[in-house]
Amino acid sequence: MAARLRRGHRGDDFTRAEFFRITSADLVAVDGISASMAMAILEVAYHDIGAQGYEAAQRERELAALRRKAAKLGFELTPKATPSQG
């Protein structure tokens, strides 16, 4: 595409101007900006739940997997009744 534009290929003047405006320095800047934006989004989206939170989430994942397996075999899991503390 660059060769055609340089040899006098008549294209859209705006497209031609934008193509030659972008230099390697601009591409490096765009790369850096996109990386910093990605890191900022990741920091906002990430929330450390700690060890107890991870263990609770892992337990829920295991229970969900067991419920799926039990349902596939025709069983239904029910929580075990715990004695009330008093």
N, C-alpha and C positions, 0 to 999 in steps of 0.2 A: 504494500500500500504506500509506503514511504517513497519507494522508487517512482511509482506512478505519479504521486503528487509533485515530486521534484522535477520530473520530466515535462511538466506543463499539462498534466491531465486536468481537464476542466471539471472540477467538482464544485461542490457547494463551498462558497467562500468562507462561511462560518466554520464548517468542518475542517477545512484546510488550515485556517488560523488556529483553531483549537489544537489540532494535531501538532503543529510546530511550536505552539506555546508550551506544551508539556515537555519539559526537559528531564534529564536523569535526576537532577536535583529535586525537581517537583515530585517525581515518583518516590524518592527517598523520604521526602517530607510527608507525603500521603501515607506511606508505609508506617512511619513513626506515629502519625496521628491516629491511624486506625488501630495500631497496637495499644496506644495509651487509652483509647476509647474502650477497647475490649477489656483491658484490665480494670477500668473504672466500673464497667457493667458487671464484671465478675465479682468485684469487691462488694457491690451493692446486693447482688443476688446470693452470695455465699454467706451462710450464717453457721458458725461453729456451735454445734449442739452439745458438745462435751461427751465424756465417756458414758455417763448415765443415759443421756439422750440417744446415743448410738446403740447402746444395749437394748433400750426400750424399742427402738425402731427395728433392730435385728430380731427381737422376740416377736414383734408384730408380723414381720416378713415370714418368719418360720411358722407362725400360727396360720397365716394365710395359705402357705404352701401345704401344710398338713390338712387344712380344711378342703383344699382343692383335691388332694389325694384321696381323702376320705369320701368326698362326694363322687369321685370317679369310681370308687369301689362300692358305692351304694350306702355309705354310712353318713351319719351326721354327728359332728362333734358338739358337745354341750359343756359349758364350763362346770368345773367341780364346785360344789357348794362348800363355802368356807364357814366355819363356826363364827358366830358374831362375838365380838370382843365386848366385854361388859364389866 
